[in-house]
């Protein structure tokens, strides 16, 4: 995060910084076609290819465990941190 005088912080200024801060944390990824995958963000690149560990596909209140996966960036619509109360 960017720091201001007085110890205050600004939110990250770019998508790369936001994803960098999310490394090692749970994220929810919405894909084209409406699929949603949740997992621990391990890595990403400039094409928004994502490596997720302990991934699971979320569908209609059911989940299917996928383990370690790579999500191709072309399919990514949204990446969001998962709140601790959700996972």
N, C-alpha and C positions, 0 to 999 in steps of 0.2 A: 504494500500500500504506500501511497505517497504521503509523506509527513509534512505537516505545517508547523510553524513555530507554535509553541505552547503544547506540543504533544498530540494535537488533533490529527486525524488521518482523513484522507480523501478516499472515496471509492476507487477501485482500479479503473484506469482510463482506457483499456483496450481489452478485446476479447481474449488475447493471449495472456494478459495479466490475470484476468478472471479465471481462466482455465488453470493457470499456474498455481493460483491460490487453492484451487479445488483438488489438486493432485493429492492422492491418498485419502480422499473423502468420498462419501457416497454421492452419486449424481443420478438424476433421472434423465434419460435421453429419449426424446420423441423422434420417431423415424417416419419417413414418407410411408403412406399407407395406413397411418394411425397406430402402428405398433409402438410400445413403450418398453424400454429396457432400463433396469436399475442395476448399479454396481459400483465398485470402487474404481475411480479414475486412476489408472496407473501411468498412462502416457497419452500424448496427442502430438499431432504435427500440423504444419501450415495448411494442410488440406482438410483438417478437422477429422482425420482418421483418429479413432479413439481405441485405446486398450482398456478394457474393463475386466476386473477380477471379481469373483463371486457374483457374476451377473445372473440376473433372472429376468425373464420376459413377463411383463405384467399384462394380463388380459381379464377383463370383467371380474375383478376381485379374486382371480386365480393367478398363481405364479408358476413358472416353469424354470427350474434351475438350469443354467447354461454353463457356469464355470467361467473360465478365462476366455474372453472373446475379443475379436477385433471388429469394430464397426467402421465401415467405409464412410468417409466424410460426405460423399455424394448423397447418402441416405439420411443424414442428420438434419432435422428441422429445428430442434431446440435442445439445449443442455441446461439443466437446472440443479443446484445443490438440493440434496434431500435433507429435510429437517430431521433432527434427531428423534422426534416423536413419531416419525413415519418409518424409520428403519433403524 
